[in-house]
Amino acid sequence: MTHIEKALTYFETTLDKNLPKNEDNKKVLAEKIAIIHCEFNFIHPFREGNGRVIRLFLDLISVNQDYDMISFGKTTNKDYINACIAGMQQKYQPMSDIIYKGLIKKK
């Protein structure tokens, strides 16, 4: 099995484990989305457009959980990049904090 195949298998398992459930509160939702974000970022093969594709995917998850699209504008680009870097080391809290700030329940 190649490195890419292993990474995709790991991501599939991570995605299955972290897809939000209706009973998840905002904190748990942000934590799960952060893990998905960081792990998807790790396996995404193209650097250009990578963030847009991931954020679109996460917006679909967010909307499905009765939240608006995630507002990443509530953080600086530097903090977002640093959260992505931390996520590469499976340190998800910085990304979770950013996502938590950007999650707004639909009215």
Secondary structure, 3 states (H helix, E strand, C coil): CCHHHHHHHHHHHHHHHHCCCCCCCHHHHHHHHHHHHHHHHHHCCCCCCHHHHHHHHHHHHHHHCCECCCCHHHCCHHHHHHHHHHHCCCCCHHHHHHHHHHCCECC
